[in-house]
Amino acid sequence: MKRAVFLDRDGVINESLIRQGKPIAPNSVRDLILLSGVTEAIRLLFNASFEVVVVTNQPDVSSGRLNWVTVDEIHQEIKRKTGLQHFYVCPHTDGDNCLCRKPKPGLILNSARELGIEVSLSYLVGDRWRDIEAGQSVGCKCFFIDNEYEEEQPSPPFFRVKSLLAAAKTIMRDIGEVHD
């Protein structure tokens, strides 16, 4: 079985747009801005033989504010810039009560099953309590990028970091591959 690093998308890989104190996803490739250190972090993880899997809630699809074509365009641009290949998306809102919307672990479990990943050997990096709770529920070690949103914070245990690169460097130390 393989090990993985599961990544939330918005606020971890790319900048979230902030509206009324809340993070929202970019709604076009024009709005997509990769965060500093992301390509280096992903390269470190790839070089350590991790599967790197994006698991992202995109409720704007269900609400009609975003369509699948735009989501795919954004993912194609992220692929082009980072080499990431695996994107798992929940298009639902909380009201849909699906099994894939984080904090439920459906995206993680589905991707793990399809890609042959052992979640107990894996990590999750997210910037919202929903991400951390989903990772915790399946036994991943979790890293919380604290973007100081005005919202609920995750419950321990998790490691608080400033960026995906900081998380990747800590993961490298955890597996015995020190990179500074």
N, C-alpha and C positions, 0 to 999 in steps of 0.2 A: 504494500500500500504506500501511496505517496503522501507527502506532507504538503500543506498549502498555507498561503497567507491569503485570507479573504479580506477584500478591501471594499469599504463603502466607496461610493463615487464622489458625490458632491461634498466638498469640505475636506476631503482626504486626497483625491487625485486632482481635482479642479476646484477653483474658487466657487463658493456658493454666492449667489446674489443675496443681499440682505434687504428685506422689506419689512418695515415695522418691527424691527428687532428679530425677525425670524429668517432662517436660511431657506432659500429656495433654489431650485435647479436652474441652470441656464436653459433658455428656451430656443437657442439656435447655436450653430457652430460659431457664429460671430461673437457670442457671449462666453465661449469656452476659453478659459485661461487656466493652464496647468499651474499648480502650486510649485513654488521653489523647491528643488531637491527631489521632485517626484521621479524623474527619469533615472537619476542616480540610485534612488532607493529601489526602484523596480529592477534595475540592472544587478544590484547586490543580491536581491532575492532570487532572480533567475540564476545567477552564478552559483548560488548555494543550492541549486536544484529544487527550489520550491515551485509548485504550481502557484500562480498568482491569479486569483479569481475575483472579479468584481461582482458584488452582490448589492443591488441598489433598489430601493423603493422609488418608484416614479409615479406617484398618484395623479399627477397632472394628465396622464394618459386617460385614466378612467373619467376624470372630471372634464375632459375635452379641451383643456388648455394647452395640450401638447399631443402630437400624433406620433405613431410608431416610426414614420419616415424620419422625423427630426431626431428621435431618440437614436435610431440607427446611424444617422449622419454624425451625431456627437460621438457615438462609440467608435465609428470608423476613424474619426479624427484622433481620438485617444489612442486607438490601435496604431495609427500611423506614427504618432509622436512617441509612444512608449513601448511598443511591441506586445502589449497585453492582447490576449486572444479570447479570454473567457469572460463573457458578460451574462449575468443572470439578473433578470429584471422582474420586479413585482409592479404591475401597473395599477394595483387596486388602492382604494382608500380604506381607512379603518372600518367604515360602515359595511364594506363588502365581506368582512370577517373571513378572509381567505387564510390559507396556511402558509402562504409565501411572504406576506407582509411582515417585515421586521417590526416588532420584536419576536415574532414567531420564527422558528428556525428553518422554514421550508426552503428558502433559497440556498442556504448552506447545505442542507441535507440532500437536496436534488442535485446540486453541483458535485457534491462529494460522491454520490452514487454514480453519476455519469462519468466522472473523471477518475474514479478509483482512489479517492482521497480518504485518509484516516484522520477524522476530525480531532481525535485526542492528541495527535502529533502536530496540530495546526494552530495557527494564530488568526486573530481577527483585528483589523484596524478600522475604527470608526470615529465619528465626531458627534454622535448623538446617543442618548441613552438606549434607544431602540437597537442600535448596532451592537452595543456592548451586551445587552440582555440576550440577544439572539446568539452571540458567540458563547456566552457563559452557559446557556442552556444545553449546548452540545459538547461542552468541555474544552473549547479553545482557550488559549491564553489570549487575553484581550488588551488592546492598547487604545486608550481614549485620547484623541487629539482634542484638546480643550480650546475651542475657538471662541469661548466666552459668549455663547449664545444666551439669550435671556429666556431660558427654558429649563425643564427638569434635567437634573444631572443623573448620571448612571450610579448604580449601587456597586460597591466593591464586591469581588476583587477585580482590579484592572490596574494597568500601568498608565499613568498620565504622561503624555508626551506633547511636544509642540508641533510635530510634523511627521509625515510618513517617513522621511529620512531618519529622524530620531528613533522611530519605532524599528525601522529596518536595521539600524546599527545595534540596537538593543537585542533584537532577534539574533543577529550574527554573534553577539557575545553569548547569548543563551545557548546557541548550538556549538559554541567553541570556535567560531570563525571571527576573530576580532578584526574589525575594520574601523579606522578613525578618520 
